[in-house]
Amino acid sequence: MKTLRNAAGRKISSTGLGGEGVLRTYGRTGEAQAVIRSAVEGGITYYDSAQAYSDSEIYYGGIWQEEPSLRRTIFQTSKSAARLKEPALTELQNSLRRLHTDYLDLWQIHDVRTEKDLHEISGPGGALEAFVEAKNKGLVRHIGVTGHHDPAVLTRAVRDWPVDTVLLPVNPVEGILGGFLTDTLHAAAKKEIAVIGMKVMGGGHYILPKLGISATDLIRYALVFDISLPIVGCASPAEVRTLVSAAESGPLSRDEMTALEEKFRPYAPKMAYYRGVW
């Protein structure tokens, strides 16, 4: 599995701050930046964002602009859901401006769902051309692909495209259903690219208290898999501290992992709402 490093060559943290939670909002600068600063203080160096995630890039950019020395110590990502080259390049320039940086550590082809997406992105004038061009020009250090809709489609993108990373869902429901954590993960391992886990909480927010499951349990579940790191969106500094402490606790045992999956089994696959099957 590929090890991700920042521009200074240092290995990134074992968990990352996701772009959801309070970051995917508008006009909540104080709350969002408190979460980011808490992550920095906790030793988190991977920061997720996307063009589509409301003001998330602006929240990050405000901090990196105030403290430019922090920028080279962290691994800043963003994403573009554009399917064609020129719109993707425009989105990249917007992301760089909003983030107050002249490069991204990782730029990802966002939310690849269908055969049509695969053909459009990789065809003549498609977004893949923009991603490769941006990497060749040094505007981005790595390129990746993300998906949570169809594991077969994401597996093809991993296999066929010149990507350095893949962002995919990692949670007990996915452990039960298979696909992302079997076929896609295998393809990534064969290609020796980095794997970032998302949807770590799955669709379980409403059911977790009923089942006696904590966020720590789910983060530790994700750490069982052969991935580079999981990322979790946080709503408060307290949630960031949970993310940090869960990583320090390490992965679940195999017995704990199996027991957790059994708690989720009666609710799968409905909890995998992000696959678009319900």
KARAQUI-V219439 format. One record per residue. RES is the residue in three letters. PHI is phi in whole degrees, 0 to 359 (NA if undefined). Layout:
# KARAQUI-V219439
RES;PHI
RES;PHI
This chain:
# KARAQUI-V219439
MET;NA
LYS;293
THR;268
LEU;272
ARG;228
ASN;282
ALA;295
ALA;275
GLY;91
ARG;271
LYS;297
ILE;282
SER;294
SER;279
THR;223
GLY;227
LEU;274
GLY;285
GLY;271
GLU;270
GLY;64
VAL;290
LEU;289
ARG;268
THR;218
TYR;242
GLY;69
ARG;246
THR;301
GLY;300
GLU;295
ALA;294
GLN;289
ALA;296
VAL;295
ILE;298
ARG;295
SER;296
ALA;295
VAL;300
GLU;297
GLY;277
GLY;89
ILE;285
THR;240
TYR;260
TYR;233
ASP;267
SER;200
ALA;197
GLN;304
ALA;275
TYR;269
SER;50
ASP;265
SER;303
GLU;297
ILE;292
TYR;300
TYR;298
GLY;301
GLY;299
ILE;285
TRP;295
GLN;291
GLU;290
GLU;230
PRO;299
SER;294
LEU;290
ARG;301
ARG;285
THR;272
ILE;245
PHE;242
GLN;265
THR;243
SER;206
LYS;217
SER;227
ALA;265
ALA;296
ARG;260
LEU;242
LYS;299
GLU;295
PRO;300
ALA;295
LEU;296
THR;296
GLU;296
LEU;299
GLN;297
ASN;297
SER;296
LEU;298
ARG;293
ARG;293
LEU;274
HIS;53
THR;216
ASP;256
TYR;203
LEU;251
ASP;287
LEU;211
TRP;242
GLN;242
ILE;285
HIS;268
ASP;58
VAL;280
ARG;242
THR;229
GLU;301
LYS;300
ASP;302
LEU;303
HIS;292
GLU;292
ILE;295
SER;265
GLY;281
PRO;303
GLY;75
GLY;278
ALA;299
LEU;303
GLU;299
ALA;295
PHE;295
VAL;295
GLU;298
ALA;296
LYS;293
ASN;298
LYS;273
GLY;82
LEU;284
VAL;224
ARG;273
HIS;221
ILE;238
GLY;215
VAL;224
THR;232
GLY;188
HIS;217
HIS;260
ASP;222
PRO;298
ALA;294
VAL;294
LEU;295
THR;298
ARG;296
ALA;297
VAL;299
ARG;291
ASP;259
TRP;260
PRO;277
VAL;260
ASP;261
THR;215
VAL;222
LEU;251
LEU;217
PRO;286
VAL;225
ASN;197
PRO;300
VAL;298
GLU;293
GLY;297
ILE;282
LEU;285
GLY;74
GLY;110
PHE;294
LEU;268
THR;240
ASP;296
THR;293
LEU;297
HIS;296
ALA;298
ALA;294
ALA;295
LYS;297
LYS;273
GLU;61
ILE;253
ALA;285
VAL;239
ILE;248
GLY;267
MET;236
LYS;51
VAL;298
MET;279
GLY;57
GLY;259
GLY;262
HIS;304
TYR;283
ILE;260
LEU;302
PRO;301
LYS;298
LEU;270
GLY;70
ILE;252
SER;254
ALA;300
THR;300
ASP;303
LEU;287
ILE;294
ARG;293
TYR;299
ALA;299
LEU;291
VAL;295
PHE;280
ASP;279
ILE;238
SER;287
LEU;186
PRO;264
ILE;237
VAL;222
GLY;287
CYS;235
ALA;261
SER;201
PRO;301
ALA;297
GLU;292
VAL;297
ARG;297
THR;297
LEU;300
VAL;294
SER;291
ALA;297
ALA;297
GLU;293
SER;285
GLY;83
PRO;290
LEU;295
SER;288
ARG;299
ASP;296
GLU;296
MET;297
THR;297
ALA;297
LEU;292
GLU;299
GLU;295
LYS;294
PHE;276
ARG;308
PRO;296
TYR;256
ALA;271
PRO;268
LYS;301
MET;288
ALA;275
TYR;302
TYR;291
ARG;284
GLY;79
VAL;265
TRP;236
